[in-house]
Amino acid sequence: MEQRILGSSGIRVGAIGLGCMGMSDFYGPTDDAESMATLHLALDRGCNLLDTADMYGPFKNEELVGQVARARRGEVVLATKFGIVRDPTDPTKRSINGRPEYVRSACDASLKRLGVDVIDLYYQHRVDPAVPIEETVGAMADLVTRGKVRALGLSEAGAETVRRANSVHPIAALQSEYSLWTRDPEDGVLATCRALNIAFVAYSPLGRGFLTGAIRALQDLDAGDYRRQTPRFQGDNLATNLALVKQVEALAAKKGCTPAQLALAWVLAQGADVIPIPGTKRRARLEENLAAAELKLSKAEVTALSAAIPREAVAGLRYPEAMQRAVGR
């Protein structure tokens, strides 16, 4: 697989990475055996950026991914995150913590769960508005000095926050949602990353599975699936967004690929510094997604896709309102 570079860190990763969250949480029933097989297959195919976080599970996902990372450490670029704290008595309740002392303790806990000596890419999952970003990143930089972390990242941070963070220590990657139906990073964040030599890691590049065309009704989602609470999957918003997906399906049929492959190829075409990390817990979906790395789009096809889902036409917030307030800080 083509490789891309995580900013100034020099760390090389496959053009498509793997989001591991759904293997343990949020997207319905889990199957650890199939997830493990999917992780191993990803590495076999050159998809070496494995993305997890301490809040996935919580904690279970790091333990799962860690089993594979330990077995094949030299092949893995291991990324995890800290900063979203789930209430131990009620995991649906969350807070954000960017205090330096928490940064240090969270890193130590992740290293223990992962069972490795160093985290390749350590992200602040969400910016803590109560703590200056300089203080949080200063503590993260100390982890690099101590050899516990190789490179630093931020997730869902605004352009000015990225600039301030990068002035403390080079930021290797910014991870934010980016896809045909979520184009917020085009409002300055992508340009800021490019000016500072920061890679852009695009999570949910398939619109949380919606751009695959597999979701036609709320009932297609398991009763415990987090997406049932997301505005874009509900009521009139869902009907509006389904009409947009039909446009992607038509263009995919013309191209001779699946809608998922076309949507991923569009993200890949946004620049060699953009690395999508579609999430899956199944080998068949992984194979389908990775095939997008071989799908080349002309400028005309990229333009047609962008026009097929105008950003202003997408209905609904991408997160429930309380969670939406935590992005773009």
C-alpha positions as CSV (number, residue, x, y, z in Angstrom):
1,M,0.0,0.0,0.0
2,E,1.1,3.6,-0.7
3,Q,2.5,5.2,2.4
4,R,2.0,8.7,3.9
5,I,3.9,10.5,6.5
6,L,2.7,11.8,9.9
7,G,3.9,15.4,9.6
8,S,7.3,16.3,10.8
9,S,7.6,13.1,12.9
10,G,8.8,11.1,9.8
11,I,6.6,8.2,10.9
12,R,5.3,6.4,7.8
13,V,1.9,4.8,7.7
14,G,-0.3,3.2,5.1
15,A,-2.5,5.6,3.1
16,I,-5.5,4.0,4.9
17,G,-5.5,3.3,8.6
18,L,-7.9,1.3,10.8
19,G,-10.2,2.9,13.3
20,C,-10.7,0.3,16.1
21,M,-13.4,1.9,18.2
22,G,-16.3,-0.2,16.9
23,M,-14.6,-3.4,17.9
24,S,-15.3,-2.7,21.5
25,D,-18.0,-0.1,21.8
26,F,-20.7,2.2,20.4
27,Y,-21.7,0.2,17.2
28,G,-23.6,-2.7,18.4
29,P,-22.5,-6.3,19.3
30,T,-18.8,-7.1,19.3
31,D,-16.8,-10.2,18.4
32,D,-13.3,-10.2,19.7
33,A,-12.2,-13.2,17.6
34,E,-13.3,-11.5,14.4
35,S,-11.8,-8.2,15.5
36,M,-8.5,-9.9,16.2
37,A,-8.6,-11.5,12.7
38,T,-9.4,-8.1,11.2
39,L,-6.4,-6.4,13.0
40,H,-4.0,-9.1,11.8
41,L,-5.4,-8.9,8.2
42,A,-4.9,-5.1,8.3
43,L,-1.2,-5.5,9.1
44,D,-0.9,-8.2,6.4
45,R,-2.2,-5.6,3.9
46,G,0.1,-2.8,4.9
47,C,-2.6,-1.0,6.9
48,N,-0.4,-0.3,9.9
49,L,-1.9,2.7,11.6
50,L,-4.2,1.2,14.3
51,D,-6.2,3.9,16.1
52,T,-7.7,3.3,19.6
53,A,-8.4,5.4,22.7
54,D,-8.7,4.8,26.4
55,M,-12.4,5.8,26.4
56,Y,-13.4,3.1,23.9
57,G,-14.9,0.4,26.0
58,P,-13.9,2.1,28.2
59,F,-10.4,0.6,28.2
60,K,-11.4,-2.7,26.5
61,N,-10.3,-1.5,23.1
62,E,-6.8,-0.7,24.1
63,E,-6.5,-4.1,25.7
64,L,-7.7,-5.8,22.5
65,V,-5.5,-3.8,20.1
66,G,-2.6,-4.2,22.5
67,Q,-2.7,-8.0,22.0
68,V,-2.0,-7.6,18.3
69,A,0.4,-4.6,18.8
70,R,2.6,-6.7,21.1
71,A,2.6,-9.7,18.8
72,R,3.6,-7.6,15.8
73,R,5.1,-4.5,17.3
74,G,7.6,-3.8,14.5
75,E,4.7,-3.6,12.0
76,V,2.3,-1.4,14.0
77,V,2.0,2.4,14.3
78,L,0.0,2.5,17.4
79,A,-2.2,5.6,18.1
80,T,-4.2,6.1,21.2
81,K,-5.9,9.1,22.9
82,F,-6.6,10.5,26.3
83,G,-8.9,13.3,27.6
84,I,-12.4,12.1,27.5
85,V,-13.2,10.6,30.9
86,R,-16.2,8.3,31.3
87,D,-17.9,8.0,34.6
88,P,-17.0,4.5,36.1
89,T,-20.6,4.1,37.4
90,D,-22.3,5.4,34.3
91,P,-20.1,5.3,31.1
92,T,-22.7,7.4,29.2
93,K,-21.6,10.4,31.4
94,R,-18.4,12.1,30.2
95,S,-16.0,14.9,31.1
96,I,-12.9,16.3,29.5
97,N,-9.6,16.5,31.3
98,G,-6.4,18.1,29.9
99,R,-4.6,18.8,33.2
100,P,-0.9,18.0,33.1
101,E,-1.1,15.5,36.0
102,Y,-3.9,13.7,34.2
103,V,-1.9,13.6,30.9
104,R,0.8,11.7,32.7
105,S,-1.4,9.3,34.6
106,A,-3.5,8.6,31.5
107,C,-0.4,7.8,29.4
108,D,0.9,5.4,32.0
109,A,-2.4,3.6,32.2
110,S,-2.6,3.3,28.4
111,L,0.9,1.9,28.2
112,K,0.0,-0.7,30.8
113,R,-3.2,-1.8,29.0
114,L,-1.5,-1.8,25.6
115,G,1.4,-3.7,27.0
116,V,4.0,-1.7,25.1
117,D,6.9,0.5,26.1
118,V,6.1,3.5,23.8
119,I,3.0,4.9,22.1
120,D,3.7,6.0,18.5
121,L,1.1,8.7,18.3
122,Y,-0.6,10.1,21.4
123,Y,-3.6,12.4,20.9
124,Q,-5.5,14.7,23.1
125,H,-9.0,13.4,22.3
126,R,-10.8,16.7,23.0
127,V,-9.5,20.1,24.0
128,D,-10.2,20.9,27.6
129,P,-11.5,24.5,27.7
130,A,-10.5,24.9,31.4
131,V,-6.8,24.2,30.7
132,P,-4.6,26.3,28.4
133,I,-3.5,24.1,25.5
134,E,0.1,25.1,26.2
135,E,-0.1,23.4,29.6
136,T,-1.6,20.2,28.2
137,V,0.8,20.0,25.3
138,G,3.7,20.8,27.6
139,A,2.9,17.7,29.6
140,M,2.5,15.7,26.4
141,A,5.9,16.9,25.2
142,D,7.4,15.7,28.5
143,L,6.2,12.2,27.6
144,V,8.2,12.4,24.4
145,T,11.3,13.5,26.3
146,R,10.8,10.5,28.7
147,G,10.5,8.1,25.8
148,K,7.0,7.1,26.5
149,V,5.6,8.7,23.3
150,R,7.1,9.2,19.8
151,A,4.8,11.8,18.4
152,L,1.9,14.1,19.5
153,G,-1.5,14.7,18.0
154,L,-4.7,16.6,18.7
155,S,-8.3,15.6,17.9
156,E,-11.1,18.0,16.8
157,A,-9.1,21.1,17.7
158,G,-9.7,24.4,16.0
159,A,-7.1,26.2,13.9
160,E,-5.9,28.7,16.5
161,T,-5.6,25.9,19.1
162,V,-3.5,23.9,16.6
163,R,-1.2,26.8,16.1
164,R,-0.7,27.4,19.8
165,A,-0.1,23.7,20.5
166,N,2.4,23.5,17.7
167,S,4.4,26.4,19.2
168,V,5.0,24.3,22.3
169,H,5.9,21.0,20.5
170,P,5.6,19.9,16.9
171,I,2.2,18.3,16.4
172,A,2.5,15.3,14.0
173,A,-1.2,14.8,13.3
174,L,-4.6,16.4,13.7
175,Q,-7.5,13.9,13.8
176,S,-11.0,15.1,13.0
177,E,-14.1,13.9,11.2
178,Y,-13.8,14.4,7.5
179,S,-15.8,12.9,4.7
180,L,-18.1,13.8,1.8
181,W,-20.8,14.7,4.4
182,T,-18.6,16.4,7.0
183,R,-16.5,19.1,5.4
184,D,-15.8,21.3,8.5
185,P,-12.0,20.9,8.3
186,E,-12.1,22.9,5.0
187,D,-13.0,26.0,7.0
188,G,-9.3,26.7,7.9
189,V,-8.1,23.6,9.8
190,L,-6.8,21.8,6.8
191,A,-5.0,24.9,5.6
192,T,-3.5,25.4,9.1
193,C,-2.2,21.8,9.2
194,R,-0.6,22.2,5.8
195,A,1.1,25.5,6.8
196,L,2.6,23.7,9.9
197,N,3.4,20.4,8.2
198,I,0.8,18.5,10.3
199,A,-0.8,15.4,8.8
200,F,-4.6,15.2,8.8
201,V,-6.1,11.9,10.0
202,A,-9.7,11.7,8.9
203,Y,-12.0,9.6,11.1
204,S,-15.4,8.5,10.1
205,P,-14.5,9.0,6.4
206,L,-17.6,6.9,5.5
207,G,-20.0,9.0,7.6
208,R,-20.2,6.5,10.4
209,G,-21.1,3.9,7.7
210,F,-23.9,6.0,6.2
211,L,-22.0,6.6,2.9
212,T,-21.8,2.9,2.3
213,G,-25.5,2.8,1.5
214,A,-26.1,0.0,3.9
215,I,-28.2,2.1,6.3
216,R,-31.7,2.9,5.0
217,A,-33.6,3.2,8.3
218,L,-33.0,3.7,12.0
219,Q,-34.1,0.1,12.4
220,D,-31.1,-1.1,10.5
221,L,-29.0,-0.2,13.5
222,D,-28.8,-2.4,16.6
223,A,-30.9,-1.2,19.6
224,G,-27.7,-0.2,21.5
225,D,-26.0,1.5,18.5
226,Y,-24.8,5.0,19.4
227,R,-25.8,6.3,15.9
228,R,-29.5,6.0,16.9
229,Q,-28.8,9.1,19.1
230,T,-27.1,11.1,16.3
231,P,-29.2,13.8,14.6
232,R,-28.1,12.9,11.1
233,F,-29.6,9.4,11.4
234,Q,-33.0,10.6,12.7
235,G,-36.4,11.6,11.2
236,D,-36.4,14.0,8.4
237,N,-32.7,14.4,8.5
238,L,-32.3,10.7,7.7
239,A,-34.6,11.0,4.7
240,T,-32.7,14.1,3.4
241,N,-29.4,12.4,3.8
242,L,-30.5,9.2,2.1
243,A,-31.2,11.2,-1.0
244,L,-27.6,12.4,-1.0
245,V,-26.3,8.9,-0.6
246,K,-28.2,7.8,-3.7
247,Q,-26.0,10.3,-5.7
248,V,-22.9,8.6,-4.4
249,E,-24.3,5.2,-5.3
250,A,-25.0,6.3,-8.8
251,L,-21.5,7.6,-9.3
252,A,-20.0,4.5,-7.7
253,A,-22.0,2.3,-10.2
254,K,-20.6,4.4,-13.0
255,K,-17.1,4.0,-11.7
256,G,-17.5,0.3,-11.1
257,C,-16.8,0.3,-7.4
258,T,-18.7,0.3,-4.2
259,P,-20.0,3.5,-2.6
260,A,-17.6,3.0,0.3
261,Q,-14.7,2.8,-2.0
262,L,-15.7,5.9,-3.9
263,A,-16.2,7.9,-0.6
264,L,-12.8,6.8,0.7
265,A,-11.1,7.5,-2.7
266,W,-12.5,11.1,-2.4
267,V,-10.9,11.5,1.0
268,L,-7.6,10.1,-0.3
269,A,-7.7,12.5,-3.2
270,Q,-7.8,15.6,-0.9
271,G,-4.0,15.4,-0.5
272,A,-1.1,13.2,0.3
273,D,-1.2,14.5,3.8
274,V,-4.7,13.2,4.5
275,I,-5.0,9.7,6.0
276,P,-8.5,8.2,6.4
277,I,-9.0,5.7,9.1
278,P,-12.4,3.9,8.4
279,G,-13.5,1.8,11.3
280,T,-14.6,-1.8,10.9
281,K,-14.6,-4.9,13.0
282,R,-15.0,-7.3,10.0
283,R,-12.5,-8.7,7.5
284,A,-14.8,-8.4,4.6
285,R,-15.4,-4.7,5.1
286,L,-11.7,-4.2,5.7
287,E,-10.8,-5.7,2.3
288,E,-13.5,-3.6,0.6
289,N,-12.1,-0.4,2.3
290,L,-8.5,-1.1,1.5
291,A,-9.2,-1.6,-2.1
292,A,-10.0,2.1,-2.3
293,A,-6.3,2.8,-2.1
294,E,-6.0,1.5,-5.6
295,L,-8.9,3.6,-6.9
296,K,-7.8,6.7,-8.7
297,L,-10.1,9.6,-9.3
298,S,-9.7,12.3,-11.9
299,K,-10.1,15.9,-11.0
300,A,-13.5,15.9,-12.7
301,E,-14.6,12.9,-10.7
302,V,-13.5,14.5,-7.4
303,T,-15.5,17.7,-8.4
304,A,-18.5,15.7,-9.3
305,L,-18.5,13.9,-6.0
306,S,-18.1,17.1,-4.0
307,A,-21.1,18.5,-5.9
308,A,-23.1,15.4,-5.3
309,I,-23.1,16.1,-1.6
310,P,-22.9,19.8,-1.1
311,R,-21.9,20.5,2.5
312,E,-24.9,22.7,3.1
313,A,-27.3,20.0,1.9
314,V,-26.4,17.6,4.7
315,A,-29.1,17.6,7.4
316,G,-28.5,17.5,11.1
317,L,-25.6,17.9,13.5
318,R,-22.9,15.2,13.3
319,Y,-23.1,14.7,17.1
320,P,-25.8,15.2,19.7
321,E,-25.8,18.8,20.8
322,A,-23.7,18.4,24.0
323,M,-21.0,16.5,22.2
324,Q,-21.0,18.9,19.3
325,R,-20.0,21.7,21.6
326,A,-16.8,19.9,22.4
327,V,-15.4,20.0,18.8
328,G,-13.6,22.7,17.1
329,R,-12.2,24.4,20.2
